């Protein structure tokens, strides 16, 4: 008769432990951005972080990369939000065999208003990079995105490998029309106004 309470207590304890492990597993299985200091295989270096310019470089340590592990890097920035994820993958093609591929996903956004009239944030930049896992390559992409207030943000993403690690570089510039552009615009408006006055006089 005394065994029933003991068995019941053990069952409750095991159920609680199992539930705790299940919760821990579920939490661990959700991908989340790691602090930059912990993403040892994808090390970021912040070179420039101002209201108008950004430059961040990452060194991807492929010697320690794993096909089952996504590497996340979210450098601590003030004027921009940036997140980079990289991973390796094996792709099988019928009649051709398997190929090792490298991939990265980059997200960036300007989150400051450098000039009067600028919006608080610019349009978000999203780019997916894919490259065969060869010993040497280089590539670059550039995108011009709007930043409300008659300005724009130009993003450039470079990926380079020369036999060892992969180096990613992201640069961004908040473009402002040059004084000469404003002068040409005013001159054009003046010509339009003069032409309109001549038509009225006729």
N, C-alpha and C positions, 0 to 999 in steps of 0.2 A: 504493500500500500504506500510506503514511503518513497518508492521509486518513481511514482508518477510525478510528484512535484519536482524531483531532481531532473527527470527526463524533460519535463516541460520547460524548466529553467534553461537546460542546455539547448533545447530547440530554439527558444527565444534568443539566446546569446548567439547561436550560429546564424539565425536569420538576420539579426542586427549586423553581425560582421559581414555577411554576404551583401546586405544592402549597402553597407558602407563601402565595400570594395567595388560594387557595381557603380555607385555614385562617383567614386574616385576614377574608375576606368572611363566613365562617360565624360567626366570633366577633362581627363587627360587626353581623350581622343579628339576633342574639339581643337582645331588649329587656332592659334592666337599669335599675335605679333610679339616676338621676344624683344626685350630691351637690347639696344644696340651693343651694350657691353657683353651680352651673353651670346650673341650671334657670332661665335668665334670663327666659324667657317665662312662668314660673309661680313668682313670687317669694314665699317664705314669710316670715312674721314671727311669731316665738314671743313671745306676750304673757305667758302664765302656764304654768308647768310645775312643779307641786308634787305632793306625794303624794296630794292630794285634788282638785286643780283643774287644768284644762287649757284653754288658749285659743290657737288658732293661726289666723292669717289668711293668705290667699294672694291675690295680684293676678295675674290671668290677662291677659296682654298679647295681646289678640286681633288687633292690627294686625300682629303678627309670627307669629301662629299659622298652622300649615300643616295641610292635610287629610291629608298623608302623614306627619306627625310626631306621635308620642305624647310628651307632656311629663310627666316624672316629678318628684315632689318628696318627699323623705324628710327632714324637718327633724330636726336632732340634738336629741333629748329625753332626759331622765333617767328620768322616771316613767311615760312612755307611749310606745308605738310607733305612729307615724302614717305613712301613705303615701298620696299623692294622685296620680292620673294623669288628665290631661284631653286631649281631642282634638276636632277638628271633623270633621263627616262630611256628605256629601251623600246624601240619601235620595230615590229616585225612586218616585212613586206613579202607577200607570196612570191615565190620563185627568185627572190633576191636575197633573203636572209634577214638578219637583225642588225639594227643600226643604233648606236648610242647617240642620244640627242641631249642638248643642253637647252634649258628654257628659263625665262625670267619674266616676271610681271611687275611693271612699274606703275605706281600711281603718285601723282604730284598735283599740288594746287597752291596758288598764291593766296595767302590769307592775311594780307595787310593792304592798306590803301596809302601808297606813297605820296600821292598828290591830291590836292583839293578836287573834289568831283569824282575821284575813283571809287568804285564799289569796294566793299569790304573783302570780297573774294573774286578771283578770276575763274574762268572756265577750267574744269578739272582736266588734267592730262592723264591718259591711260594708254599704256603700250605693252604689247606682248611680244617678247623677243624669243626666237627659236633659231638654233644653230646646231649643225652636226658637231659631234665631239671630236674635232681634229686638233692637231697640235698648234696650228697657227691660223688666225683669221682676224679680220677687223671689219667693223660696220658702224653706220651712223644713221640716225633718223632725226628730222627736225620738224616741229609742228608749231604753227602760229595760232594762238588761241586768244579770244577776245577777253578783255578786262574792262568791263563797263566803265565809261568815262572817257571814251575816244582813245583809249590806250590799248595795249595788247601785251601778252606774255609769250615769248619765244622759248620753247624747250628744245634742247638737243641732247640725245642719249647716244653714247658711244660704247661699244663693246670691243675689246681688243685682247688677243691672246698671242703670245710669242713663244710658245713651248711649255709654259708652266701654268701659273694661275691666270684666271680671267679678271680683267680690270674693267669695271663699269664706271662711266662718268656721266653725271647729269648736270647740265648747266641750264640756267634760265635767266632771261633778261626781261625786265619790264620796260617796254619800249615807249618812249615819249616823242612825239613829232619834234623835229629839229626847228630852231628859229627860222631857218630858211624856208621850211615847209609852211610855217604860219605866214611868212612874208608873201610867199607865192599865192597862198589862199586869199590873203587880203587884197593882193593886186588883182587877182581874178574877180573877186567880188566888186572891186572898184570899176573894172572894165565893164562888168555886167550892168552896174548902176549907171555908168556913163552912156552905154548903149540904150538903156531904158529911157533916160532923159532926152536923148536925141529923137527917139521915136515919138515921145510926147510933144516935142517942139514941132515936129513935122505934122 
